[in-house]
Amino acid sequence: MTPAIPSKQKKRLDPRHWGAENWFFAAGLALYLLTRFIQLDKFPIFFFTDEAVQTMSAVDLIARGFKDTAGRLLPVYFENGGQYNLSLSVYLQLLPALLPRSVWLTRGICALVTLAVPLSIGLALRDYFKARAWWLAPVFAAAVPAWFLHSRTAFETSLGAAMFSLFLYFYLGYRLKKRSLLPTALIFGALAFYAYSPLQAVVVLTGAALLIVDWRYHWQDKRALLAGLFVLALAALPYALFRITHPEALTWHLTLLHSYWVSDASLPAKIGAYLRSYLSGLDPRYWFFPNQIDLVRHQMKGMGHFPLLSLPLVLLGLAEALRGWREPAKRTILIALLAAPGGAALVSPTITRLLVMIVPLCFLALIGTETALALLNPQSRLRKLLPSVFWAVWAVLSAFMTYDALKNGPTWFENYGMYGMQWGGKTLFDEIKAFARENPEKNISLSPNWANGTDVIARYFLGDPLPITVGDIAPYTLYELPLDKTRVFVMTPEEFDWLPKTGKFTDVEVLKVLPYPNGKPGFYFISLRYVDGIADVFAKEQAERRKPKSAQLELFGQQARVQYSPLDINDIYQAFDGDSSTLIRTFEANPLVISLEFPQPVALSRVTALIGNAASRLEVELTPADGSEAARFSAETGGFAQVSPLSVEFGEPRSLTGLRVSLWNVNDGEPAHVHLWELILE
């Protein structure tokens, strides 16, 4: 038998009996959704790998029968750019992965989920803060610049913030209404944890603080506490298993992000760096004024990340929360505020890593609004009219911000390349598809130098297998590769301007130009051929490039002479600097050869190379100090998911005056790039 709904609640659910505040709340939600979805595929003007990879990871997951590359069913984390940092967002994209690919759909799924932020904040203010102007929450959230931009993307950062907001809402419900809501709160906390890697620290810090400050309340109902602990254990299990199977993943993730936390700095220095980064995430100047810290593609031009008009309200709300810190609701928001920069501070604070701050800041702004209204006479006309004025102000600001972004956003920042907006996306690939239809005999090579992960973006728009080649013209300037008028290069303006300087091409024909949003040339479609006599030019250049380089290195307390294959990334010193985050790469040699000569004999028992995912063979030839015959050792691997050691053991320490190390990419010929992160002599 279905339980009867109380008449008071039934009346509140019936739109015919809604009060004005419910209609304002509903209108605010509608405005929020409208400002998220209108021309969603047009702004932000970029669509690059950080968005496309979510859908493509879902496509690959479905193709593998919901298993990862190692055969594990329903994996928790997915690899992205050599690191594991995708999780919940991939599962969210399963539906778009099954449908024809669309920027609007990929972003739209995430935009719809972000509705949880204004919805949960508004309901929390109504139910747990007893705020009379709770219905301002959606329209205020719609007017937050950083949230406007990022809630219109498929980035996992906005998904994480939405889950964190729901975690706070249900925790407040558990703390102030129904103890049975604790498992629900913990589920959304876990979803926030698995949504975005910087939120792991935020969720753990928030949860630990709430466990401590509300301990007496938790302990009063041991059944609810046990239910919560059971859910928490289940939620933590996938992460624990992941850490067991990938113990190096966290360190490697921080290494790729150049975190000071994995540097050789002392612990006090690391703590000092953490505190500075943490405090910068709370700096009002960062939040309320335009900054030069974030990449331009993560900014709304001329705006701070949070509305400047709301600064007095946030400060007033902060003062009110501090004054009432003994109240569970206000204390919870203060804890969320203090925990929010905790994850970003492990690296360098940027808006994507700090976006979760939007949640406690919105709470504070609306608490500040309520406090300001409470200062007025409840019977005064101003007190009754002012909330509607606030609603109108935030609505106008959100509408203007949307209009400005859609009309002027494409030309806000005119660096459209790799280090700017990374513009191209659907517009570029629509142009490529149209060109291919009109010229079926042409073979298209697309430069990857305008965005990160262009192969992923190409897969998103063109499908598998790729009907084009992703690669720039640089190899054609180093080697005589097959080249005729059927080969069409799609290149950036910088590459097009550099082309004549090589002196190796003639009959350059511009077939099409795709302009940037500002009207300047953005992508050139060109064909060309080599100049006469190019074979002799390449032969002379290659002979010069293959000459080994030499240097002096301080090893084992002495100056060792080193000869090595020419490099195109870093210098030979980085192979011996003890920093696994730096690497060297051969320009074209396979193997990478490093020969060392020591003025005084040294004793070695092992040589270890830190290598990546290429199948590799390590060969070591020793020159004994006693002048006896050289000894040779080798080891081989099929490659690693993360940077890992490949070692050659000598059995016992050997005295030697020299050694020659050769590192091969066994599945590649020559030329090839051989990567080495560190060479360790022990």
C-alpha positions as CSV (number, residue, x, y, z in Angstrom):
1,M,0.0,0.0,0.0
2,T,1.4,3.4,-1.0
3,P,1.8,5.7,1.9
4,A,-0.3,8.9,1.8
5,I,1.5,12.1,1.0
6,P,0.8,14.8,3.6
7,S,-1.6,17.4,2.4
8,K,0.9,20.2,3.0
9,Q,3.6,18.4,0.9
10,K,1.0,17.5,-1.7
11,K,0.1,21.2,-2.0
12,R,3.7,22.2,-2.3
13,L,4.2,19.7,-5.2
14,D,1.2,20.9,-7.1
15,P,2.1,23.8,-9.4
16,R,-1.4,25.2,-9.0
17,H,-0.6,26.0,-5.4
18,W,3.0,27.1,-5.8
19,G,4.0,30.3,-4.1
20,A,6.0,33.0,-5.9
21,E,9.3,31.6,-4.5
22,N,8.7,28.2,-6.3
23,W,7.9,30.0,-9.6
24,F,11.1,32.1,-9.2
25,F,13.1,28.9,-8.4
26,A,11.6,27.1,-11.5
27,A,12.3,30.1,-13.7
28,G,15.8,30.3,-12.4
29,L,16.4,26.6,-13.3
30,A,14.9,27.2,-16.7
31,L,17.2,30.2,-17.2
32,Y,20.2,28.1,-16.0
33,L,19.5,25.4,-18.5
34,L,18.9,27.9,-21.3
35,T,22.2,29.6,-20.7
36,R,23.9,26.2,-20.7
37,F,22.4,24.7,-23.8
38,I,21.9,27.6,-26.2
39,Q,24.5,27.1,-29.0
40,L,26.3,24.7,-26.8
41,D,28.5,23.5,-29.7
42,K,29.5,27.0,-30.5
43,F,30.9,28.2,-27.1
44,P,33.4,27.5,-25.8
45,I,34.9,27.9,-29.3
46,F,37.3,25.0,-28.8
47,F,36.5,21.3,-28.7
48,F,39.7,19.4,-28.1
49,T,41.0,16.2,-26.6
50,D,40.0,16.8,-23.0
51,E,36.4,16.6,-24.1
52,A,36.6,14.2,-27.0
53,V,38.6,11.6,-25.0
54,Q,35.6,11.1,-22.7
55,T,33.4,9.9,-25.5
56,M,36.2,8.0,-27.3
57,S,37.1,6.2,-24.1
58,A,33.5,5.1,-23.8
59,V,33.5,4.0,-27.4
60,D,36.6,1.9,-26.8
61,L,35.1,0.5,-23.5
62,I,32.0,-0.7,-25.4
63,A,34.1,-2.2,-28.2
64,R,36.1,-4.2,-25.6
65,G,33.0,-5.6,-23.9
66,F,33.2,-3.1,-21.0
67,K,36.8,-4.3,-20.2
68,D,40.0,-2.3,-20.1
69,T,43.1,-3.1,-22.1
70,A,44.2,-5.6,-19.5
71,G,40.9,-7.4,-19.6
72,R,39.4,-6.2,-16.3
73,L,35.7,-5.8,-16.3
74,L,34.2,-2.3,-15.6
75,P,37.5,-0.5,-14.9
76,V,37.6,2.3,-12.4
77,Y,40.2,4.4,-14.2
78,F,41.1,4.9,-17.8
79,E,44.4,5.9,-19.3
80,N,44.6,9.4,-20.8
81,G,47.9,10.8,-22.2
82,G,50.1,8.3,-20.3
83,Q,48.3,8.6,-17.0
84,Y,45.1,7.3,-15.3
85,N,42.8,10.2,-14.7
86,L,39.5,9.4,-16.3
87,S,36.7,7.5,-14.5
88,L,33.1,8.6,-13.9
89,S,33.1,10.9,-16.9
90,V,33.7,7.9,-19.3
91,Y,30.6,6.0,-18.0
92,L,28.6,9.2,-18.3
93,Q,29.4,9.2,-22.0
94,L,28.2,5.7,-22.8
95,L,25.0,7.1,-24.3
96,P,26.7,9.6,-26.6
97,A,29.2,6.8,-27.6
98,L,26.3,4.7,-28.9
99,L,24.7,7.6,-30.9
100,P,26.1,9.6,-33.8
101,R,28.9,11.8,-32.4
102,S,27.9,15.3,-31.6
103,V,29.6,18.1,-29.7
104,W,26.2,19.2,-28.5
105,L,25.4,15.8,-27.1
106,T,28.9,15.2,-25.6
107,R,28.7,18.5,-23.8
108,G,25.0,18.4,-23.2
109,I,25.1,15.3,-21.0
110,C,27.6,17.1,-18.7
111,A,25.7,20.4,-18.8
112,L,22.5,18.6,-17.7
113,V,24.4,17.0,-14.8
114,T,25.7,20.4,-13.6
115,L,22.0,21.3,-12.9
116,A,22.7,19.5,-9.7
117,V,24.7,22.5,-8.4
118,P,21.9,25.2,-8.4
119,L,19.3,22.6,-7.5
120,S,21.1,21.2,-4.5
121,I,22.3,24.6,-3.2
122,G,18.8,26.0,-3.5
123,L,17.1,23.1,-1.7
124,A,19.8,23.0,1.0
125,L,19.2,26.7,1.6
126,R,15.5,26.2,1.9
127,D,15.5,23.0,4.0
128,Y,18.6,23.3,6.2
129,F,19.5,27.0,6.3
130,K,15.8,28.1,6.4
131,A,16.7,30.9,4.0
132,R,13.7,32.9,2.7
133,A,15.5,33.8,-0.5
134,W,16.6,30.2,-1.3
135,W,15.0,30.5,-4.7
136,L,17.8,32.8,-5.9
137,A,20.3,29.9,-6.1
138,P,19.7,28.9,-9.8
139,V,19.8,32.4,-11.2
140,F,22.8,33.2,-9.2
141,A,24.7,30.1,-10.3
142,A,23.8,31.0,-13.9
143,A,25.6,34.3,-13.5
144,V,29.0,32.8,-12.3
145,P,31.5,33.3,-15.2
146,A,33.8,30.3,-14.4
147,W,30.8,28.0,-13.9
148,F,29.1,29.3,-17.1
149,L,32.2,28.4,-19.2
150,H,33.1,25.1,-17.7
151,S,29.5,23.8,-17.2
152,R,29.2,24.1,-21.0
153,T,32.1,21.7,-21.6
154,A,32.6,17.9,-21.2
155,F,35.5,18.4,-18.7
156,E,35.3,16.1,-15.7
157,T,36.0,19.1,-13.4
158,S,32.4,20.3,-13.7
159,L,31.0,16.8,-13.2
160,G,33.1,16.5,-10.0
161,A,31.8,19.8,-8.7
162,A,28.2,18.7,-9.3
163,M,28.8,15.4,-7.4
164,F,30.4,17.3,-4.5
165,S,27.4,19.6,-4.3
166,L,25.1,16.7,-4.0
167,F,27.4,15.1,-1.4
168,L,27.0,18.3,0.7
169,Y,23.2,18.4,0.2
170,F,22.7,14.8,1.3
171,Y,25.2,15.2,4.2
172,L,23.2,18.2,5.5
173,G,20.1,16.1,5.2
174,Y,21.7,13.3,7.2
175,R,22.9,15.7,9.8
176,L,19.8,17.8,10.2
177,K,16.9,15.6,9.0
178,K,17.2,11.9,8.4
179,R,20.1,9.7,9.5
180,S,19.2,7.2,6.8
181,L,20.6,9.7,4.2
182,L,24.2,9.0,5.2
183,P,24.8,6.2,2.6
184,T,23.4,8.5,-0.1
185,A,25.7,11.3,0.9
186,L,28.7,8.9,0.9
187,I,27.7,7.6,-2.6
188,F,27.8,11.1,-4.0
189,G,31.0,11.8,-2.2
190,A,32.5,8.7,-3.9
191,L,31.2,9.8,-7.3
192,A,33.0,13.2,-6.7
193,F,36.1,11.3,-5.7
194,Y,36.0,9.2,-8.9
195,A,35.0,12.1,-11.2
196,Y,38.2,14.2,-11.1
197,S,41.6,13.5,-9.6
198,P,42.1,16.8,-7.7
199,L,38.8,16.1,-6.0
200,Q,40.2,13.0,-4.3
201,A,42.0,15.2,-1.7
202,V,39.0,17.5,-1.4
203,V,36.6,14.7,-0.7
204,V,38.9,13.0,1.8
205,L,39.7,16.3,3.6
206,T,36.0,17.2,3.8
207,G,34.9,13.7,4.9
208,A,37.7,13.5,7.6
209,A,36.8,16.9,9.0
210,L,33.0,16.1,9.1
211,L,33.8,12.8,10.7
212,I,35.7,14.6,13.5
213,V,33.5,17.6,14.2
214,D,30.3,15.6,14.0
215,W,31.6,12.5,15.8
216,R,29.1,12.6,18.7
217,Y,26.2,12.8,16.2
218,H,27.6,9.8,14.2
219,W,28.1,7.7,17.4
220,Q,24.6,8.3,18.6
221,D,23.1,6.0,15.9
222,K,25.5,3.1,15.5
223,R,23.2,1.4,13.0
224,A,23.4,4.4,10.6
225,L,27.1,4.7,11.3
226,L,27.7,1.0,10.4
227,A,25.6,1.4,7.2
228,G,27.7,4.4,6.3
229,L,31.0,2.6,7.0
230,F,29.8,-0.3,4.8
231,V,29.0,2.0,1.9
232,L,32.3,3.8,2.4
233,A,34.2,0.5,2.3
234,L,32.4,-0.6,-0.9
235,A,33.2,2.8,-2.5
236,A,36.8,2.7,-1.5
237,L,37.4,-0.9,-2.7
238,P,37.8,-0.1,-6.4
239,Y,40.3,2.6,-5.7
240,A,42.2,0.2,-3.3
241,L,42.4,-2.4,-6.0
242,F,43.5,0.1,-8.6
243,R,46.3,1.2,-6.3
244,I,47.4,-2.4,-5.7
245,T,47.5,-3.1,-9.5
246,H,49.0,0.3,-10.4
247,P,51.1,1.4,-7.4
248,E,53.1,3.8,-9.5
249,A,50.1,5.6,-11.0
250,L,49.7,8.4,-8.4
251,T,53.4,9.3,-8.4
252,W,53.5,9.2,-12.1
253,H,50.5,11.4,-12.4
254,L,52.1,14.0,-10.1
255,T,55.3,13.7,-12.1
256,L,53.6,14.5,-15.4
257,L,52.0,17.5,-13.8
258,H,55.4,18.7,-12.5
259,S,54.3,18.6,-8.9
260,Y,56.8,19.8,-6.4
261,W,55.5,17.0,-4.1
262,V,57.6,14.4,-6.1
263,S,60.6,16.6,-6.4
264,D,63.9,16.3,-4.5
265,A,63.0,19.3,-2.3
266,S,63.0,18.8,1.5
267,L,59.8,18.0,3.4
268,P,59.6,21.5,5.0
269,A,60.1,23.1,1.5
270,K,57.3,20.9,0.1
271,I,55.0,21.8,3.0
272,G,55.8,25.5,2.5
273,A,55.0,25.2,-1.2
274,Y,51.7,23.4,-0.4
275,L,50.6,26.1,2.0
276,R,51.4,28.9,-0.6
277,S,49.5,27.1,-3.3
278,Y,46.6,26.3,-0.9
279,L,46.3,30.0,0.2
280,S,46.4,31.2,-3.5
281,G,43.3,29.1,-4.1
282,L,41.5,31.1,-1.4
283,D,42.8,34.5,-2.6
284,P,39.8,36.8,-3.4
285,R,41.9,38.5,-6.1
286,Y,42.1,35.3,-8.0
287,W,38.3,34.7,-7.8
288,F,36.8,38.1,-8.3
289,F,39.2,39.9,-10.7
290,P,40.6,39.0,-14.2
291,N,43.9,37.1,-13.9
292,Q,46.9,36.2,-15.9
293,I,47.3,32.7,-14.3
294,D,44.8,30.6,-16.2
295,L,45.1,29.7,-19.9
296,V,42.9,32.0,-22.0
297,R,40.7,29.2,-23.0
298,H,39.6,28.9,-19.4
299,Q,38.7,32.5,-19.0
300,M,35.8,34.8,-19.7
301,K,37.5,37.9,-21.1
302,G,37.4,40.9,-18.7
303,M,35.7,38.9,-16.0
304,G,36.8,37.3,-12.8
305,H,35.9,33.7,-12.1
306,F,33.2,34.8,-9.7
307,P,30.9,37.9,-10.1
308,L,32.6,41.0,-8.7
309,L,29.2,42.3,-7.6
310,S,28.9,39.3,-5.3
311,L,32.1,40.0,-3.4
312,P,30.4,41.9,-0.5
313,L,27.8,39.2,-0.3
314,V,30.4,36.5,-0.1
315,L,32.3,38.4,2.6
316,L,29.1,38.9,4.5
317,G,28.2,35.3,4.2
318,L,31.6,34.2,5.4
319,A,31.2,36.5,8.4
320,E,27.8,35.0,9.1
321,A,29.1,31.4,8.7
322,L,32.0,32.1,11.1
323,R,29.7,33.7,13.6
324,G,27.4,30.6,13.5
325,W,30.1,28.0,13.1
326,R,28.6,25.9,15.9
327,E,25.5,25.4,13.6
328,P,26.0,22.1,11.6
329,A,24.9,23.6,8.3
330,K,27.2,26.6,8.4
331,R,30.1,24.6,9.8
332,T,29.7,22.1,6.9
333,I,30.0,24.9,4.3
334,L,33.1,26.3,6.1
335,I,34.7,22.9,6.0
336,A,33.9,22.6,2.3
337,L,35.4,26.0,1.6
338,L,38.6,25.2,3.5
339,A,38.9,21.7,1.8
340,A,38.2,22.9,-1.8
341,P,41.7,24.1,-2.7
342,G,43.3,21.0,-1.1
343,G,43.7,19.0,-4.3
344,A,44.8,21.8,-6.6
345,A,47.5,22.8,-4.1
346,L,49.4,19.6,-4.8
347,V,50.3,21.0,-8.2
348,S,49.6,24.6,-9.2
349,P,46.2,26.1,-8.7
350,T,44.2,26.7,-11.9
351,I,40.5,27.2,-12.4
352,T,39.9,23.6,-13.6
353,R,41.5,22.2,-10.5
354,L,39.8,24.8,-8.3
355,L,36.3,24.7,-9.9
356,V,34.8,22.9,-6.9
357,M,35.3,26.2,-5.0
358,I,32.2,27.4,-6.9
359,V,30.0,25.4,-4.6
360,P,30.9,26.8,-1.2
361,L,31.3,30.3,-2.7
362,C,27.7,30.1,-4.0
363,F,26.6,29.0,-0.6
364,L,28.4,32.0,1.0
365,A,27.1,34.5,-1.5
366,L,23.5,33.4,-0.9
367,I,23.9,33.2,2.9
368,G,25.3,36.7,2.6
369,T,22.2,37.8,0.6
370,E,20.0,36.3,3.3
371,T,22.0,38.1,6.0
372,A,21.7,41.4,4.2
373,L,17.9,41.0,3.8
374,A,17.6,40.2,7.5
375,L,19.1,43.6,8.4
376,L,16.0,45.2,6.9
377,N,12.6,45.7,8.5
378,P,10.6,42.6,7.6
379,Q,7.5,44.7,7.0
380,S,9.3,47.3,4.8
381,R,8.5,47.5,1.1
382,L,12.3,47.3,0.3
383,R,12.6,44.1,2.3
384,K,9.8,42.5,0.2
385,L,11.0,43.9,-3.1
386,L,14.8,43.4,-2.8
387,P,14.9,39.6,-3.4
388,S,13.1,40.1,-6.7
389,V,15.6,42.8,-7.6
390,F,18.5,40.4,-6.8
391,W,16.8,37.8,-9.0
392,A,16.5,40.3,-11.9
393,V,20.1,41.5,-11.5
394,W,21.5,38.0,-11.7
395,A,19.2,37.1,-14.5
396,V,20.2,40.1,-16.6
397,L,23.9,39.4,-15.9
398,S,23.6,35.8,-16.9
399,A,21.7,36.7,-20.0
400,F,24.2,39.4,-20.9
401,M,27.2,37.1,-20.2
402,T,25.6,34.4,-22.5
403,Y,25.0,37.0,-25.3
404,D,28.5,38.4,-25.0
405,A,30.1,34.9,-25.1
406,L,28.1,33.8,-28.1
407,K,28.5,37.0,-30.0
408,N,32.0,38.1,-29.1
409,G,33.6,35.0,-27.5
410,P,35.2,33.8,-30.8
411,T,37.3,36.9,-31.0
412,W,38.0,37.5,-27.3
413,F,41.4,35.9,-27.6
414,E,43.1,35.8,-30.9
415,N,45.8,33.1,-30.1
416,Y,44.0,30.2,-31.7
417,G,46.8,27.7,-31.7
418,M,48.3,25.2,-29.3
419,Y,49.0,27.6,-26.5
420,G,45.8,29.5,-26.9
421,M,42.3,28.5,-27.8
422,Q,43.2,25.3,-29.8
423,W,40.5,26.3,-32.2
424,G,39.6,23.8,-35.0
425,G,37.3,21.0,-33.8
426,K,34.1,20.5,-35.7
427,T,34.7,23.4,-38.1
428,L,38.1,22.0,-39.2
429,F,36.9,18.4,-39.6
430,D,33.8,19.4,-41.5
431,E,36.1,21.2,-43.9
432,I,38.3,18.1,-44.2
433,K,35.3,15.9,-44.8
434,A,34.0,18.2,-47.5
435,F,37.4,18.5,-49.2
436,A,37.8,14.7,-49.1
437,R,34.4,14.2,-50.8
438,E,35.3,16.7,-53.5
439,N,38.8,15.2,-54.0
440,P,38.6,11.5,-53.4
441,E,42.0,10.9,-55.0
442,K,43.8,13.0,-52.4
443,N,45.6,11.7,-49.4
444,I,45.3,14.2,-46.5
445,S,47.9,14.7,-43.8
446,L,46.6,16.8,-40.9
447,S,49.2,18.7,-38.7
448,P,48.9,17.8,-35.0
449,N,50.5,21.0,-33.9
450,W,47.4,23.1,-33.3
451,A,46.0,21.1,-30.3
452,N,46.8,18.4,-27.8
453,G,45.8,14.9,-28.7
454,T,44.7,15.6,-32.3
455,D,44.5,11.9,-33.0
456,V,41.7,11.6,-30.4
457,I,39.9,14.6,-31.9
458,A,40.3,13.1,-35.4
459,R,38.8,9.8,-34.2
460,Y,35.9,11.6,-32.7
461,F,34.9,13.4,-35.8
462,L,36.1,11.1,-38.6
463,G,35.7,7.6,-37.0
464,D,37.8,4.5,-37.1
465,P,39.9,3.7,-39.0
466,L,41.0,7.2,-39.7
467,P,40.6,8.2,-43.3
468,I,43.4,10.7,-43.0
469,T,47.0,10.7,-41.6
470,V,47.7,12.7,-38.5
471,G,51.2,14.1,-39.0
472,D,53.0,17.3,-40.0
473,I,55.3,18.0,-42.8
474,A,58.5,17.9,-40.6
475,P,59.5,14.3,-41.6
476,Y,59.4,15.4,-45.2
477,T,62.1,18.0,-44.5
478,L,64.4,15.3,-43.0
479,Y,63.9,12.3,-45.3
480,E,63.0,11.8,-48.9
481,L,59.5,10.4,-48.4
482,P,57.0,9.6,-51.2
483,L,55.6,13.0,-52.3
484,D,53.4,14.0,-55.2
485,K,50.4,16.1,-55.9
486,T,48.0,13.6,-54.4
487,R,49.4,14.3,-51.0
488,V,47.6,17.3,-49.3
489,F,48.9,18.8,-46.1
490,V,46.6,20.7,-43.8
491,M,48.9,22.9,-41.7
492,T,48.9,25.9,-39.4
493,P,50.0,29.5,-40.5
494,E,53.3,29.1,-38.6
495,E,54.1,25.9,-40.6
496,F,53.1,27.5,-43.8
497,D,55.3,30.5,-43.2
498,W,58.2,28.2,-42.2
499,L,57.9,26.0,-45.3
500,P,59.8,28.3,-47.8
501,K,62.7,28.6,-45.3
502,T,63.5,24.9,-45.7
503,G,64.5,25.3,-49.3
504,K,63.3,21.8,-50.1
505,F,60.0,22.3,-51.8
506,T,58.7,23.8,-55.0
507,D,55.4,24.1,-56.8
508,V,53.6,25.0,-53.5
509,E,49.9,25.2,-54.3
510,V,47.3,26.5,-51.8
511,L,44.1,24.5,-52.4
512,K,42.0,26.0,-49.6
513,V,42.3,28.3,-46.6
514,L,40.1,27.9,-43.5
515,P,40.0,31.2,-41.7
516,Y,40.1,31.6,-37.9
517,P,37.1,33.2,-36.2
518,N,38.8,36.6,-36.6
519,G,39.1,36.2,-40.3
520,K,42.8,35.6,-40.5
521,P,44.1,32.4,-42.2
522,G,43.9,29.4,-39.8
523,F,44.5,26.2,-41.7
524,Y,46.1,25.9,-45.2
525,F,45.4,22.9,-47.5
526,I,48.4,22.7,-49.7
527,S,50.2,20.4,-52.2
528,L,53.8,20.6,-53.2
529,R,56.8,18.6,-54.5
530,Y,60.5,18.3,-53.7
531,V,63.1,20.5,-55.5
532,D,65.4,18.8,-57.9
533,G,68.4,17.1,-56.4
534,I,66.8,16.6,-53.0
535,A,68.3,13.1,-52.5
536,D,71.9,14.5,-52.3
537,V,70.7,17.2,-49.8
538,F,69.1,14.6,-47.5
539,A,72.2,12.3,-47.7
540,K,74.5,15.1,-46.6
541,E,72.3,16.3,-43.8
542,Q,71.7,12.8,-42.4
543,A,75.5,12.0,-42.4
544,E,76.0,15.1,-40.4
545,R,73.2,14.4,-38.0
546,R,74.4,10.9,-37.2
547,K,77.8,12.0,-35.8
548,P,77.8,11.2,-32.1
549,K,77.9,14.0,-29.6
550,S,80.2,14.2,-26.7
551,A,80.2,15.8,-23.3
552,Q,81.7,15.7,-19.8
553,L,79.7,14.4,-16.8
554,E,80.5,14.3,-13.1
555,L,79.8,10.7,-12.1
556,F,81.2,8.8,-9.1
557,G,83.2,11.8,-8.0
558,Q,85.1,12.1,-11.3
559,Q,84.7,13.7,-14.7
560,A,83.5,11.0,-17.1
561,R,83.6,11.4,-20.9
562,V,80.3,10.5,-22.6
563,Q,79.5,10.0,-26.3
564,Y,75.8,9.7,-27.2
565,S,73.4,9.6,-30.1
566,P,72.1,13.1,-31.1
567,L,69.0,14.1,-29.2
568,D,66.0,16.3,-30.0
569,I,64.6,16.5,-26.5
570,N,66.7,17.8,-23.6
571,D,70.4,17.1,-23.1
572,I,72.4,14.1,-22.0
573,Y,72.6,15.5,-18.5
574,Q,68.9,14.8,-18.0
575,A,69.6,11.1,-18.2
576,F,71.8,11.2,-15.1
577,D,70.1,13.9,-13.0
578,G,68.2,11.6,-10.7
579,D,64.9,13.2,-11.8
580,S,62.5,10.6,-13.3
581,S,60.2,13.4,-14.6
582,T,62.8,14.5,-17.2
583,L,63.6,12.5,-20.3
584,I,65.9,12.5,-23.3
585,R,64.9,11.4,-26.8
586,T,67.0,10.5,-29.8
587,F,66.5,12.6,-32.8
588,E,66.3,9.6,-35.1
589,A,68.7,7.0,-33.8
590,N,67.5,3.5,-32.9
591,P,69.2,2.4,-30.7
592,L,70.1,5.2,-28.4
593,V,73.8,4.7,-27.6
594,I,75.5,6.1,-24.6
595,S,79.2,5.4,-24.1
596,L,81.0,6.3,-20.8
597,E,84.7,6.4,-20.1
598,F,86.0,6.8,-16.5
599,P,89.5,8.1,-15.7
600,Q,89.5,5.9,-12.6
601,P,87.9,2.4,-12.3
602,V,84.4,2.2,-10.9
603,A,82.5,-0.8,-9.5
604,L,79.1,-1.5,-10.9
605,S,76.7,-4.4,-10.4
606,R,73.6,-3.1,-12.3
607,V,72.5,-0.7,-15.0
608,T,68.8,0.4,-15.0
609,A,67.0,2.3,-17.7
610,L,63.7,4.0,-16.9
611,I,61.6,3.6,-20.0
612,G,58.0,4.0,-21.1
613,N,55.5,1.8,-23.1
614,A,57.7,0.9,-26.1
615,A,58.9,-2.7,-26.4
616,S,62.6,-2.3,-25.6
617,R,65.9,-4.1,-25.4
618,L,68.7,-2.9,-23.1
619,E,72.2,-4.0,-24.0
620,V,75.3,-3.2,-21.9
621,E,78.9,-3.8,-22.8
622,L,81.5,-3.4,-20.1
623,T,85.2,-2.5,-20.4
624,P,86.9,-4.3,-17.5
625,A,89.6,-2.3,-15.6
626,D,92.0,-5.3,-15.8
627,G,92.0,-5.1,-19.6
628,S,90.3,-8.5,-20.1
629,E,87.7,-9.1,-22.8
630,A,84.6,-7.0,-22.8
631,A,81.5,-8.5,-21.2
632,R,78.0,-8.2,-22.6
633,F,74.6,-8.3,-20.9
634,S,71.1,-7.6,-22.0
635,A,67.4,-7.5,-20.9
636,E,64.2,-7.1,-22.9
637,T,60.6,-6.1,-22.1
638,G,57.3,-5.7,-24.0
639,G,56.9,-2.2,-22.5
640,F,55.2,-0.8,-19.5
641,A,51.9,1.1,-18.9
642,Q,53.9,3.7,-16.9
643,V,57.5,4.7,-16.8
644,S,59.2,1.7,-15.2
645,P,62.7,0.3,-14.7
646,L,64.4,-2.2,-17.1
647,S,67.6,-3.5,-15.4
648,V,70.6,-5.5,-16.5
649,E,72.3,-7.4,-13.6
650,F,76.0,-8.3,-13.6
651,G,75.8,-10.8,-10.8
652,E,78.5,-9.3,-8.7
653,P,80.2,-5.9,-8.7
654,R,82.7,-5.4,-11.6
655,S,85.5,-3.0,-11.8
656,L,85.5,-1.2,-15.1
657,T,86.8,1.9,-16.9
658,G,84.0,2.1,-19.5
659,L,80.6,0.9,-20.6
660,R,78.5,1.2,-23.7
661,V,74.7,1.2,-23.2
662,S,72.4,0.6,-26.2
663,L,68.6,1.0,-25.8
664,W,66.4,-0.3,-28.7
665,N,62.8,0.2,-29.6
666,V,62.5,-3.4,-30.8
667,N,59.4,-2.9,-32.9
668,D,60.7,0.2,-34.8
669,G,63.3,0.5,-37.5
670,E,65.4,3.7,-38.0
671,P,64.7,6.6,-38.0
672,A,62.8,6.4,-34.7
673,H,62.5,8.2,-31.4
674,V,63.9,6.3,-28.4
675,H,62.9,7.7,-25.0
676,L,64.9,7.4,-21.8
677,W,63.8,9.0,-18.5
678,E,66.8,8.0,-16.5
679,L,70.0,5.8,-16.6
680,I,70.9,4.5,-13.2
681,L,74.4,3.1,-12.6
682,E,74.7,1.0,-9.4
